[in-house]
Amino acid sequence: MGSFPNLLTAIIVTTLLAMPLPAVAQELAHRLFGAHRAPTAAAPAAIGSYAKGCAGGLVQLPETGPTWQAMRLGRNRNWGHPAMIGYLQDLSRAATTVGWRGLYVGDISQPRGGPMTSGHTSHQIGLDADIWFLPPRRLNLSRAEREEISSISVRTEDQRRINGNWTAAHHALLRLAASDPRVDRIFVAAAVKIEMCRTATRADTAWLQKIRPIYGHNTHFHVRLKCPADSPGCITQTPTVAELSKGGNGCDETLTWWVTEYLNPPKVPRDPNAPPPPRERTVRDYTLADLPAQCRDVVAAR
């Protein structure tokens, strides 16, 4: 019985990939990648971009470790490039030096990366991970508890300020996370970045440039690693943080846009006779043809 899910996956994927190339190329990618419960046996490789790619040779973050727990195990998204798995384990240990018992780790990637069956535009190449803002009280949660427990929000409902859940330990953890040279950038709610800029020590703030404001991200922070050396097909995000910083820390006046115009955009009158704009494509619309050519081999591998 234990092999039945893997056999069913093989049948589904084999059937789809037996279609003529034009037909399979149009199959929705999130269905193909979401059907897999295990990674490929190939060497680790991040392929394509963080929001349009796949990955071979991913490894699983163990469900529980001495200083971490993987959450929402039913999603089967605790797979990552070995660089990411090592980073998460290292950060969880370092977290114990700044007041945390460890970390609750949310989504990383599916076993073969690719577009997810639900949620998340990125997390497609094994180099993105969500870390909950909820400080663990226990690191022995059952599988059932990990499906039921939720993280906490660290900003106000109006999105403009941090709330009482934010602590100095959160600041210290994010500083540790961003100071690691493997990290490309970290996404947080704008209110978090603003607060960190307000309270950072002026003598050492270069690491703050990696902390990037974005919508959402009030219950977790999203770590994105740089493309590893073993993945020549990995596309570096542009502009890079180095290009964004120009020696700064991202605490300039442009940061306030997120809590001014973003939340209250200027009203632009719409022509009542103009046709409605076409629906924008989302990650759930991607087909295999939208992804790098190597992703066909990744999804077809036994």
FITORDO-31529 format. One record per residue: residue number from 1; residue in one letter; x, y, z of N, C-alpha, C in turn. Coordinates in Angstrom, 2 decimals. Example, Ala and Ser with C-alpha at 12.3 -4.5 7.8 and 13.67 -1.06 7.14 Angstrom:
    i  aa     n_c1     n_c2     n_c3    ca_c1    ca_c2    ca_c3     c_c1     c_c2     c_c3
    1   a    13.19    -5.69     7.80    12.30    -4.50     7.80    13.20    -3.30     7.80
    2   s    12.85    -2.25     7.08    13.67    -1.06     7.14    12.90     0.03     7.87
//
This chain:
    i  aa     n_c1     n_c2     n_c3    ca_c1    ca_c2    ca_c3     c_c1     c_c2     c_c3
    1   m     0.82    -1.22     0.00     0.00     0.00     0.00     0.85     1.26     0.00
    2   g     2.03     1.19     0.66     2.85     2.39     0.78     3.32     2.92    -0.55
    3   s     3.42     2.04    -1.60     3.92     2.49    -2.89     2.81     2.98    -3.81
    4   f     1.55     2.83    -3.39     0.43     3.17    -4.27     0.45     4.63    -4.70
    5   p     0.65     5.63    -3.78     0.67     7.02    -4.23     1.74     7.28    -5.28
    6   n     2.94     6.69    -5.10     4.00     6.91    -6.08     3.66     6.26    -7.42
    7   l     3.01     5.07    -7.38     2.60     4.41    -8.61     1.55     5.23    -9.34
    8   l     0.60     5.78    -8.57    -0.45     6.60    -9.17     0.14     7.85    -9.81
    9   t     1.09     8.48    -9.11     1.76     9.66    -9.67     2.45     9.32   -10.97
   10   a     3.16     8.18   -10.98     3.88     7.78   -12.19     2.92     7.57   -13.35
   11   i     1.76     6.96   -13.06     0.77     6.72   -14.11     0.24     8.03   -14.67
   12   i    -0.10     8.97   -13.75    -0.65    10.26   -14.18     0.35    11.01   -15.05
   13   v     1.57    11.14   -14.54     2.58    11.93   -15.26     2.96    11.25   -16.57
   14   t     3.11     9.91   -16.55     3.46     9.20   -17.77     2.39     9.37   -18.82
   15   t     1.13     9.29   -18.41     0.02     9.47   -19.35     0.05    10.86   -19.98
   16   l     0.27    11.87   -19.14     0.30    13.23   -19.66     1.46    13.44   -20.61
   17   l     2.61    12.88   -20.25     3.79    13.12   -21.06     3.81    12.25   -22.31
   18   a     2.91    11.26   -22.38     2.80    10.44   -23.58     2.03    11.17   -24.68
   19   m     1.41    12.29   -24.31     0.68    13.08   -25.30     1.67    13.63   -26.33
   20   p     1.21    13.98   -27.52     2.08    14.68   -28.47     2.61    15.95   -27.82
   21   l     3.80    16.37   -28.21     4.47    17.51   -27.58     3.60    18.75   -27.48
   22   p     2.90    19.16   -28.56     2.07    20.38   -28.42     1.02    20.23   -27.33
   23   a     0.45    19.02   -27.17    -0.59    18.82   -26.16    -0.03    18.89   -24.76
   24   v     1.08    18.16   -24.50     1.64    18.15   -23.15     2.20    19.53   -22.80
   25   a     2.68    20.24   -23.81     3.23    21.58   -23.54     2.17    22.52   -23.01
   26   q     0.90    22.22   -23.33    -0.18    23.08   -22.87    -0.81    22.59   -21.57
   27   e    -0.37    21.46   -21.05    -0.89    20.98   -19.77    -0.47    21.95   -18.67
   28   l    -1.38    22.26   -17.75    -1.06    23.21   -16.69     0.09    22.68   -15.84
   29   a     1.11    23.52   -15.68     2.33    23.10   -15.00     2.08    22.76   -13.53
   30   h     1.18    23.49   -12.87     0.98    23.23   -11.44     0.39    21.84   -11.22
   31   r    -0.34    21.32   -12.20    -0.87    19.96   -12.07     0.24    18.92   -12.24
   32   l     1.11    19.15   -13.22     2.20    18.21   -13.46     3.15    18.13   -12.27
   33   f     3.57    19.30   -11.77     4.53    19.31   -10.67     3.86    18.95    -9.35
   34   g     2.61    19.35    -9.18     1.91    19.03    -7.94     1.62    17.56    -7.78
   35   a     1.63    16.80    -8.87     1.35    15.37    -8.80     2.51    14.58    -8.22
   36   h     3.70    15.14    -8.24     4.89    14.41    -7.76     5.00    14.49    -6.24
   37   r     5.30    13.37    -5.63     5.50    13.31    -4.18     6.96    13.14    -3.81
   38   a     7.83    12.98    -4.80     9.25    12.74    -4.53    10.08    13.51    -5.55
   39   p    11.34    13.80    -5.22    12.20    14.56    -6.13    12.81    13.65    -7.20
   40   t    13.57    14.26    -8.11    14.33    13.47    -9.06    15.60    12.98    -8.37
   41   a    16.21    11.96    -8.97    17.46    11.41    -8.42    18.68    12.12    -8.99
   42   a    18.48    13.16    -9.77    19.58    13.87   -10.41    20.35    14.71    -9.39
   43   a    21.48    15.23    -9.84    22.26    16.15    -9.00    21.44    17.41    -8.76
   44   p    21.64    18.06    -7.61    20.87    19.28    -7.32    21.07    20.35    -8.39
   45   a    19.98    20.97    -8.81    20.05    22.05    -9.80    18.79    22.89    -9.73
   46   a    18.97    24.19    -9.53    17.88    25.15    -9.63    17.82    25.61   -11.08
   47   i    16.64    25.52   -11.69    16.50    25.77   -13.13    15.49    26.89   -13.36
   48   g    15.92    27.92   -14.08    15.03    29.02   -14.40    15.02    30.08   -13.32
   49   s    13.91    30.82   -13.24    13.81    31.92   -12.28    12.99    31.49   -11.07
   50   y    13.06    32.29   -10.03    12.36    31.97    -8.78    10.86    31.85    -8.99
   51   a    10.33    32.55    -9.99     8.88    32.54   -10.23     8.50    31.85   -11.53
   52   k     9.45    31.20   -12.19     9.15    30.48   -13.43    10.27    29.47   -13.67
   53   g    10.17    28.34   -12.97    11.24    27.36   -13.10    10.88    26.03   -12.45
   54   c    11.90    25.26   -12.16    11.74    23.95   -11.53    13.08    23.60   -10.90
   55   a    13.21    22.38   -10.39    14.46    22.00    -9.73    14.62    20.50    -9.73
   56   g    15.86    20.07    -9.91    16.18    18.66    -9.80    17.00    18.40    -8.54
   57   g    16.93    17.17    -8.05    17.76    16.77    -6.92    17.49    17.50    -5.62
   58   l    16.25    17.96    -5.40    15.94    18.63    -4.14    15.98    17.63    -2.98
   59   v    16.22    18.14    -1.79    16.23    17.31    -0.58    15.21    17.84     0.39
   60   q    14.77    16.98     1.27    13.68    17.32     2.19    14.24    17.84     3.51
   61   l    13.68    18.96     3.97    13.99    19.39     5.34    13.32    18.41     6.28
   62   p    14.08    17.74     7.16    13.44    16.81     8.09    12.30    17.48     8.83
   63   e    11.25    16.73     9.07    10.05    17.30     9.68    10.33    17.98    11.00
   64   t    11.24    17.42    11.77    11.60    17.97    13.07    13.10    17.83    13.29
   65   g    13.69    18.88    13.81    15.10    18.85    14.18    15.27    19.46    15.56
   66   p    16.48    19.50    16.07    16.69    20.04    17.42    16.29    21.50    17.57
   67   t    16.31    22.26    16.44    15.99    23.69    16.53    15.01    24.15    15.44
   68   w    14.24    23.22    14.89    13.25    23.61    13.88    12.13    22.59    13.79
   69   q    11.01    23.03    13.21     9.95    22.14    12.77     9.41    22.64    11.45
   70   a     9.19    21.72    10.52     8.53    22.05     9.26     7.02    22.04     9.49
   71   m     6.36    23.08     9.01     4.93    23.23     9.26     4.11    22.83     8.04
   72   r     2.79    22.64     8.27     1.85    22.31     7.20     2.39    21.15     6.33
   73   l     2.70    20.05     6.99     3.33    18.93     6.30     2.45    18.34     5.20
   74   g     1.14    18.50     5.34     0.24    17.97     4.32     0.45    18.59     2.95
   75   r     1.07    19.75     2.89     1.32    20.39     1.60     2.49    19.76     0.85
   76   n     3.38    19.06     1.57     4.57    18.44     0.97     5.43    19.49     0.28
   77   r     5.65    20.60     0.97     6.45    21.68     0.40     7.73    21.94     1.21
   78   n     8.20    20.94     1.93     9.42    21.12     2.72    10.63    20.54     1.98
   79   w    10.72    20.85     0.67    11.82    20.41    -0.18    12.59    21.62    -0.67
   80   g    13.92    21.49    -0.73    14.71    22.61    -1.19    16.05    22.17    -1.73
   81   h    16.71    23.08    -2.40    18.10    22.85    -2.81    18.92    22.62    -1.55
   82   p    19.94    21.76    -1.59    20.74    21.53    -0.38    21.27    22.81     0.26
   83   a    21.53    23.84    -0.56    21.99    25.13     0.01    20.92    25.72     0.91
   84   m    19.66    25.62     0.52    18.58    26.15     1.33    18.36    25.33     2.59
   85   i    18.39    24.02     2.47    18.20    23.18     3.65    19.30    23.44     4.67
   86   g    20.54    23.55     4.20    21.64    23.86     5.11    21.49    25.23     5.75
   87   y    21.05    26.21     4.96    20.85    27.55     5.49    19.80    27.55     6.59
   88   l    18.68    26.88     6.38    17.60    26.87     7.37    18.05    26.21     8.67
   89   q    18.79    25.14     8.56    19.28    24.47     9.77    20.28    25.37    10.50
   90   d    21.16    26.03     9.74    22.13    26.94    10.36    21.42    28.11    11.05
   91   l    20.44    28.70    10.36    19.74    29.85    10.94    18.95    29.44    12.18
   92   s    18.36    28.26    12.16    17.59    27.82    13.33    18.49    27.66    14.55
   93   r    19.71    27.18    14.33    20.65    27.07    15.45    21.08    28.45    15.93
   94   a    21.38    29.34    14.98    21.80    30.69    15.35    20.68    31.44    16.07
   95   a    19.42    31.12    15.74    18.29    31.79    16.37    18.28    31.60    17.88
   96   t    18.82    30.49    18.35    18.82    30.23    19.79    19.75    31.18    20.54
   97   t    20.61    31.89    19.81    21.52    32.85    20.46    20.89    34.23    20.62
   98   v    19.70    34.44    20.02    19.06    35.77    20.09    17.65    35.68    20.66
   99   g    17.41    34.65    21.47    16.15    34.60    22.20    15.08    33.70    21.63
  100   w    15.36    32.97    20.56    14.39    32.04    19.98    14.75    30.61    20.37
  101   r    13.73    29.78    20.56    13.99    28.36    20.81    14.34    27.62    19.53
  102   g    14.00    28.20    18.43    14.21    27.60    17.12    13.27    28.27    16.14
  103   l    12.96    27.61    15.03    12.14    28.21    13.99    11.03    27.27    13.55
  104   y     9.89    27.87    13.20     8.84    27.17    12.49     9.01    27.54    11.00
  105   v     9.24    26.54    10.16     9.52    26.77     8.74     8.28    26.42     7.92
  106   g     7.83    27.37     7.12     6.68    27.15     6.26     7.10    26.61     4.90
  107   d     6.47    27.09     3.83     6.73    26.58     2.50     8.17    26.81     2.05
  108   i     8.74    25.79     1.44    10.02    25.93     0.71     9.68    25.71    -0.76
  109   s     9.67    24.45    -1.21     9.25    24.12    -2.56     8.60    22.75    -2.58
  110   q     7.96    22.43    -3.71     7.47    21.09    -3.96     8.67    20.19    -4.27
  111   p     8.48    18.86    -4.30     9.63    17.96    -4.50    10.43    18.22    -5.77
  112   r     9.77    18.73    -6.81    10.49    19.06    -8.04    10.35    20.54    -8.40
  113   g    10.02    21.33    -7.39     9.82    22.75    -7.62     8.63    22.98    -8.52
  114   g     8.74    23.97    -9.38     7.66    24.28   -10.32     6.53    25.04    -9.67
  115   p     5.57    25.49   -10.48     4.40    26.18    -9.95     3.65    25.30    -8.96
  116   m     3.19    25.91    -7.88     2.50    25.16    -6.84     1.02    25.00    -7.17
  117   t     0.43    23.97    -6.58    -0.99    23.71    -6.81    -1.87    24.80    -6.24
  118   s    -1.38    25.53    -5.24    -2.13    26.66    -4.69    -1.16    27.61    -4.02
  119   g    -1.43    28.89    -4.17    -0.65    29.91    -3.48     0.77    30.03    -4.02
  120   h     1.40    31.14    -3.75     2.79    31.42    -4.05     3.08    31.53    -5.54
  121   t     3.62    32.66    -5.91     4.09    32.87    -7.26     5.51    32.33    -7.42
  122   s     6.31    32.48    -6.39     7.71    32.03    -6.45     7.84    30.64    -5.82
  123   h     8.91    30.40    -5.10     9.17    29.10    -4.46     9.27    27.97    -5.51
  124   q     9.74    28.27    -6.69     9.72    27.28    -7.78    11.04    26.57    -8.02
  125   i    12.15    27.05    -7.43    13.44    26.43    -7.75    14.21    25.98    -6.51
  126   g    13.52    25.89    -5.38    14.15    25.36    -4.17    15.02    26.33    -3.41
  127   l    14.93    27.64    -3.74    15.80    28.64    -3.11    15.01    29.70    -2.34
  128   d    13.70    29.48    -2.13    12.86    30.37    -1.34    12.32    29.60    -0.14
  129   a    12.18    30.28     1.00    11.59    29.64     2.17    10.90    30.68     3.04
  130   d     9.77    30.28     3.62     9.03    31.13     4.54     9.32    30.71     5.97
  131   i     9.63    31.68     6.81     9.90    31.42     8.23     8.89    32.21     9.05
  132   w     8.17    31.50     9.89     7.09    32.12    10.66     7.61    33.14    11.66
  133   f     6.81    34.20    11.86     7.11    35.18    12.90     6.68    34.69    14.28
  134   l     6.05    33.55    14.36     5.63    33.00    15.65     6.82    32.34    16.35
  135   p     7.28    32.89    17.48     8.38    32.22    18.20     7.89    30.88    18.77
  136   p     8.59    29.79    18.48     8.13    28.49    18.97     8.13    28.41    20.50
  137   r     7.04    27.90    21.03     7.01    27.55    22.45     7.43    26.10    22.64
  138   r     7.16    25.29    21.61     7.52    23.87    21.64     8.06    23.49    20.27
  139   l     8.94    22.51    20.27     9.47    21.98    19.03     9.16    20.49    18.91
  140   n     8.04    20.10    19.52     7.59    18.71    19.43     6.12    18.65    19.03
  141   l     5.70    19.60    18.19     4.32    19.61    17.72     4.05    18.35    16.89
  142   s     2.86    17.80    17.04     2.46    16.65    16.23     2.14    17.12    14.82
  143   r     2.01    16.17    13.90     1.62    16.53    12.54     0.27    17.25    12.53
  144   a    -0.66    16.76    13.35    -1.99    17.39    13.40    -1.89    18.81    13.94
  145   e    -1.09    19.02    14.96    -0.94    20.37    15.53    -0.35    21.33    14.51
  146   r     0.54    20.83    13.67     1.19    21.68    12.68     0.24    22.09    11.56
  147   e    -0.84    21.37    11.39    -1.85    21.76    10.42    -2.80    22.81    11.00
  148   e    -2.95    22.81    12.32    -3.96    23.67    12.97    -3.39    25.00    13.46
  149   i    -2.15    24.99    13.94    -1.56    26.20    14.51    -1.33    27.23    13.41
  150   s    -1.42    28.50    13.76    -1.16    29.58    12.81    -0.08    30.50    13.35
  151   s     0.55    31.22    12.46     1.54    32.20    12.87     0.84    33.46    13.39
  152   i     1.60    34.49    13.69     1.06    35.75    14.19     1.42    36.87    13.24
  153   s     0.58    37.89    13.20     0.89    39.08    12.42     1.69    40.04    13.29
  154   v     2.67    40.71    12.68     3.48    41.67    13.44     3.22    43.11    12.98
  155   r     2.15    43.33    12.22     1.81    44.70    11.84     0.34    44.97    12.10
  156   t    -0.01    46.25    12.11    -1.38    46.66    12.37    -2.26    46.35    11.16
  157   e    -3.57    46.36    11.38    -4.51    46.05    10.31    -4.43    47.06     9.17
  158   d    -4.10    48.32     9.50    -4.01    49.32     8.43    -2.69    49.23     7.66
  159   q    -1.83    48.30     8.05    -0.57    47.96     7.37     0.53    49.01     7.54
  160   r     0.30    50.03     8.35     1.25    51.13     8.40     2.29    51.02     9.51
  161   r     2.01    50.22    10.54     2.93    50.16    11.69     3.05    48.72    12.19
  162   i     4.13    48.46    12.92     4.24    47.17    13.60     3.30    47.18    14.81
  163   n     2.93    45.99    15.29     2.05    45.92    16.45     2.79    45.34    17.65
  164   g     2.06    45.01    18.70     2.68    44.54    19.93     3.32    43.17    19.84
  165   n     3.11    42.44    18.75     3.76    41.14    18.58     5.21    41.26    18.17
  166   w     5.58    42.42    17.64     6.96    42.64    17.19     7.87    42.85    18.40
  167   t     9.02    42.20    18.41     9.95    42.32    19.53    11.37    42.55    19.02
  168   a    12.25    42.89    19.95    13.66    43.04    19.60    14.24    41.73    19.08
  169   a    13.69    40.61    19.54    14.17    39.30    19.08    13.84    39.09    17.60
  170   h    12.71    39.62    17.14    12.39    39.53    15.72    13.44    40.30    14.91
  171   h    13.76    41.50    15.36    14.78    42.31    14.69    16.11    41.56    14.65
  172   a    16.49    40.98    15.77    17.77    40.27    15.84    17.79    39.06    14.92
  173   l    16.67    38.34    14.84    16.60    37.17    13.96    16.74    37.59    12.50
  174   l    16.05    38.64    12.10    16.13    39.09    10.72    17.53    39.59    10.38
  175   r    18.18    40.21    11.35    19.56    40.64    11.10    20.46    39.43    10.87
  176   l    20.30    38.41    11.68    21.07    37.18    11.47    20.78    36.60    10.09
  177   a    19.50    36.54     9.74    19.09    35.93     8.47    19.69    36.68     7.29
  178   a    19.68    38.01     7.35    20.14    38.82     6.22    21.66    38.90     6.14
  179   s    22.34    38.69     7.25    23.79    38.83     7.27    24.51    37.64     6.65
  180   d    23.80    36.56     6.41    24.41    35.37     5.82    24.71    35.64     4.34
  181   p    25.94    35.38     3.89    26.30    35.69     2.50    25.54    34.87     1.46
  182   r    24.90    33.78     1.87    24.12    32.97     0.92    22.82    33.67     0.51
  183   v    22.39    34.66     1.29    21.08    35.28     1.09    21.15    36.37     0.02
  184   d    20.18    36.33    -0.88    20.04    37.38    -1.89    19.19    38.52    -1.35
  185   r    18.02    38.19    -0.79    17.13    39.20    -0.21    16.10    38.51     0.69
  186   i    15.44    39.31     1.52    14.42    38.82     2.44    13.22    39.75     2.33
  187   f    12.04    39.17     2.10    10.83    39.96     1.94    10.06    40.02     3.25
  188   v     9.64    41.24     3.62     8.86    41.47     4.83     7.78    42.50     4.52
  189   a     6.80    42.61     5.42     5.82    43.70     5.31     6.54    45.04     5.43
  190   a     6.03    46.04     4.73     6.69    47.35     4.72     6.83    47.92     6.13
  191   a     5.83    47.71     6.98     5.89    48.23     8.34     7.08    47.66     9.11
  192   v     7.44    46.43     8.80     8.59    45.80     9.47     9.88    46.47     9.02
  193   k    10.04    46.68     7.73    11.24    47.35     7.23    11.37    48.76     7.81
  194   i    10.27    49.47     7.85    10.29    50.83     8.40    10.73    50.82     9.86
  195   e    10.20    49.89    10.64    10.57    49.81    12.05    12.03    49.42    12.21
  196   m    12.51    48.51    11.38    13.92    48.11    11.48    14.85    49.25    11.12
  197   c    14.46    50.04    10.12    15.26    51.22     9.78    15.28    52.23    10.94
  198   r    14.13    52.37    11.60    14.02    53.34    12.69    14.90    52.98    13.88
  199   t    15.05    51.69    14.13    15.73    51.26    15.35    17.13    50.70    15.12
  200   a    17.56    50.59    13.87    18.88    50.01    13.60    19.99    50.93    14.09
  201   t    21.09    50.32    14.48    22.27    51.08    14.87    22.92    51.66    13.63
  202   r    23.16    52.95    13.64    23.68    53.63    12.45    25.02    53.09    12.00
  203   a    25.81    52.57    12.92    27.16    52.13    12.58    27.16    50.88    11.70
  204   d    26.07    50.13    11.67    26.07    48.86    10.94    24.68    48.59    10.38
  205   t    24.41    49.13     9.19    23.08    48.93     8.61    23.12    48.43     7.17
  206   a    24.28    48.09     6.64    24.37    47.67     5.24    23.52    46.42     4.99
  207   w    23.44    45.54     5.98    22.65    44.31     5.83    21.16    44.60     5.62
  208   l    20.72    45.79     6.05    19.30    46.13     5.91    18.86    46.23     4.45
  209   q    19.80    46.44     3.53    19.43    46.53     2.13    18.80    45.22     1.65
  210   k    19.20    44.11     2.24    18.62    42.82     1.85    17.18    42.66     2.33
  211   i    16.77    43.44     3.31    15.39    43.38     3.81    14.53    44.23     2.88
  212   r    13.68    43.58     2.12    12.94    44.27     1.07    11.45    44.33     1.41
  213   p    10.81    45.50     1.36     9.36    45.60     1.64     8.54    45.07     0.48
  214   i     7.45    44.41     0.82     6.55    43.90    -0.20     5.18    43.71     0.44
  215   y     4.13    43.57    -0.37     2.79    43.38     0.16     2.72    42.04     0.92
  216   g     1.78    41.97     1.86     1.66    40.76     2.67     2.86    40.60     3.59
  217   h     3.27    39.36     3.82     4.46    39.04     4.60     4.43    39.66     6.00
  218   n     3.26    39.65     6.60     3.13    40.14     7.97     3.15    39.00     8.99
  219   t     3.00    37.74     8.54     3.02    36.61     9.46     4.29    35.76     9.30
  220   h     5.08    36.07     8.30     6.33    35.34     8.08     7.28    36.23     7.29
  221   f     8.55    35.85     7.30     9.48    36.49     6.38     9.95    35.45     5.36
  222   h    10.23    35.93     4.17    10.52    35.09     3.02    11.99    35.26     2.65
  223   v    12.76    34.20     2.82    14.19    34.23     2.50    14.41    33.73     1.08
  224   r    15.19    34.43     0.32    15.57    34.01    -1.03    17.10    33.94    -1.12
  225   l    17.60    32.77    -1.48    19.04    32.60    -1.61    19.52    32.96    -3.01
  226   k    20.81    33.25    -3.11    21.44    33.49    -4.41    21.52    32.18    -5.19
  227   c    21.65    32.29    -6.49    21.83    31.10    -7.31    23.12    30.39    -6.89
  228   p    23.07    29.08    -6.61    24.27    28.36    -6.20    25.16    28.02    -7.39
  229   a    26.42    27.74    -7.10    27.40    27.49    -8.16    27.07    26.25    -8.98
  230   d    26.33    25.30    -8.40    26.03    24.06    -9.12    24.85    24.19   -10.06
  231   s    24.32    25.40   -10.23    23.09    25.59   -11.01    23.27    26.67   -12.08
  232   p    24.00    26.36   -13.16    24.20    27.37   -14.20    22.91    27.80   -14.89
  233   g    21.86    26.99   -14.78    20.58    27.35   -15.38    19.71    28.21   -14.50
  234   c    20.19    28.56   -13.33    19.45    29.43   -12.40    19.60    30.88   -12.84
  235   i    18.49    31.60   -12.88    18.50    32.99   -13.33    18.55    33.93   -12.13
  236   t    19.61    34.70   -12.04    19.77    35.66   -10.96    18.69    36.74   -11.03
  237   q    18.13    37.09    -9.89    17.09    38.11    -9.88    17.68    39.47   -10.21
  238   t    16.98    40.22   -11.02    17.42    41.57   -11.37    16.32    42.57   -11.05
  239   p    16.69    43.77   -10.59    18.07    44.15   -10.28    18.56    43.42    -9.03
  240   t    19.86    43.22    -8.94    20.41    42.59    -7.75    20.34    43.56    -6.58
  241   v    20.49    43.03    -5.38    20.49    43.89    -4.21    21.65    44.88    -4.27
  242   a    22.79    44.43    -4.79    23.94    45.33    -4.91    23.60    46.52    -5.81
  243   e    22.86    46.26    -6.88    22.46    47.35    -7.78    21.44    48.26    -7.12
  244   l    20.59    47.67    -6.28    19.58    48.47    -5.59    20.21    49.36    -4.52
  245   s    21.25    48.83    -3.87    21.77    49.52    -2.68    22.57    50.77    -3.03
  246   k    23.51    50.64    -3.97    24.42    51.74    -4.30    25.02    52.31    -3.02
  247   g    25.38    51.40    -2.11    26.01    51.82    -0.87    25.05    52.18     0.24
  248   g    23.74    52.13    -0.04    22.76    52.50     0.98    22.20    51.29     1.70
  249   n    21.13    51.53     2.46    20.52    50.44     3.23    19.03    50.29     2.95
  250   g    18.52    51.01     1.96    17.10    50.89     1.61    16.18    51.61     2.57
  251   c    16.72    52.49     3.39    15.90    53.23     4.38    15.61    54.65     3.92
  252   d    15.68    54.91     2.62    15.46    56.27     2.14    13.97    56.55     1.96
  253   e    13.68    57.68     1.35    12.30    58.13     1.25    11.43    57.21     0.39
  254   t    12.04    56.42    -0.50    11.24    55.53    -1.35    10.51    54.47    -0.52
  255   l    11.02    54.18     0.66    10.40    53.17     1.52     8.99    53.59     1.93
  256   t     8.77    54.87     2.12     7.46    55.33     2.59     6.36    55.15     1.54
  257   w     6.73    54.92     0.29     5.72    54.67    -0.75     4.80    53.53    -0.36
  258   w     5.36    52.53     0.32     4.58    51.35     0.66     3.48    51.64     1.67
  259   v     3.63    52.68     2.46     2.58    53.00     3.44     1.90    54.33     3.11
  260   t     2.09    54.79     1.88     1.39    56.00     1.43     0.64    55.67     0.14
  261   e     1.31    55.81    -0.98     0.63    55.62    -2.27     0.21    54.17    -2.51
  262   y     0.99    53.20    -2.03     0.60    51.81    -2.25    -0.74    51.50    -1.59
  263   l    -0.90    52.00    -0.34    -2.14    51.74     0.39    -3.28    52.65    -0.04
  264   n    -2.93    53.82    -0.58    -3.96    54.78    -0.99    -3.56    55.37    -2.34
  265   p    -3.62    54.54    -3.40    -3.13    55.01    -4.70    -3.97    56.15    -5.25
  266   p    -3.33    57.05    -5.99    -4.09    58.15    -6.59    -5.14    57.61    -7.58
  267   k    -6.31    58.21    -7.57    -7.40    57.73    -8.42    -7.22    58.24    -9.84
  268   v    -7.27    57.30   -10.77    -7.17    57.65   -12.19    -8.53    57.41   -12.83
  269   p    -9.13    58.46   -13.39   -10.46    58.27   -14.00   -10.41    57.27   -15.15
  270   r   -11.42    56.43   -15.22   -11.48    55.40   -16.26   -12.52    55.79   -17.31
  271   d   -12.15    55.59   -18.55   -13.06    55.88   -19.66   -14.20    54.85   -19.62
  272   p   -15.45    55.28   -19.41   -16.56    54.32   -19.32   -16.79    53.56   -20.62
  273   n   -16.27    54.07   -21.72   -16.45    53.41   -23.01   -15.31    52.45   -23.36
  274   a   -14.31    52.48   -22.54   -13.16    51.61   -22.81   -13.51    50.16   -22.46
  275   p   -13.02    49.20   -23.22   -13.28    47.79   -22.90   -12.56    47.41   -21.61
  276   p   -13.09    46.46   -20.88   -12.40    46.05   -19.65   -11.03    45.47   -19.97
  277   p   -10.06    45.70   -19.10    -8.71    45.18   -19.37    -8.74    43.65   -19.36
  278   p    -7.88    43.02   -20.17    -7.84    41.56   -20.18    -7.34    41.02   -18.85
  279   r    -7.82    39.85   -18.50    -7.36    39.22   -17.26    -5.88    38.88   -17.37
  280   e    -5.13    39.27   -16.35    -3.71    38.96   -16.36    -3.48    37.48   -16.06
  281   r    -2.50    36.91   -16.71    -2.14    35.52   -16.44    -1.49    35.43   -15.07
  282   t    -1.75    34.34   -14.38    -1.14    34.08   -13.09    -0.33    32.80   -13.18
  283   v     0.36    32.49   -12.10     1.19    31.29   -12.08     0.36    30.04   -12.31
  284   r    -0.90    30.07   -11.95    -1.75    28.90   -12.15    -2.15    28.72   -13.62
  285   d    -1.86    29.71   -14.45    -2.11    29.59   -15.88    -0.91    29.04   -16.64
  286   y     0.25    28.96   -15.99     1.45    28.53   -16.69     1.31    27.09   -17.17
  287   t     1.79    26.86   -18.37     1.88    25.50   -18.89     3.35    25.11   -18.91
  288   l     3.61    23.85   -19.25     5.00    23.40   -19.31     5.77    24.21   -20.34
  289   a     5.09    24.68   -21.37     5.75    25.47   -22.41     6.24    26.82   -21.89
  290   d     5.69    27.30   -20.77     6.12    28.58   -20.20     7.42    28.45   -19.41
  291   l     7.79    27.23   -19.04     8.96    27.00   -18.19    10.19    26.66   -19.04
  292   p    11.38    26.73   -18.44    12.58    26.33   -19.18    12.45    24.92   -19.75
  293   a    13.08    24.67   -20.87    12.96    23.39   -21.55    13.37    22.22   -20.66
  294   q    14.35    22.44   -19.77    14.82    21.35   -18.89    13.72    20.86   -17.95
  295   c    12.72    21.68   -17.71    11.66    21.30   -16.76    10.83    20.14   -17.29
  296   r    10.80    19.96   -18.60    10.11    18.79   -19.14    10.79    17.50   -18.68
  297   d    12.13    17.51   -18.67    12.87    16.34   -18.20    12.67    16.13   -16.70
  298   v    12.62    17.24   -15.96    12.44    17.14   -14.51    11.11    16.51   -14.18
  299   v    10.06    16.95   -14.83     8.73    16.44   -14.51     8.51    15.02   -15.04
  300   a     9.29    14.63   -16.08     9.13    13.29   -16.66     9.98    12.24   -15.97
  301   a    11.00    12.65   -15.21    11.93    11.69   -14.61    11.23    10.76   -13.63
  302   r    11.64     9.50   -13.64    11.10     8.51   -12.70    11.77     8.65   -11.34
//
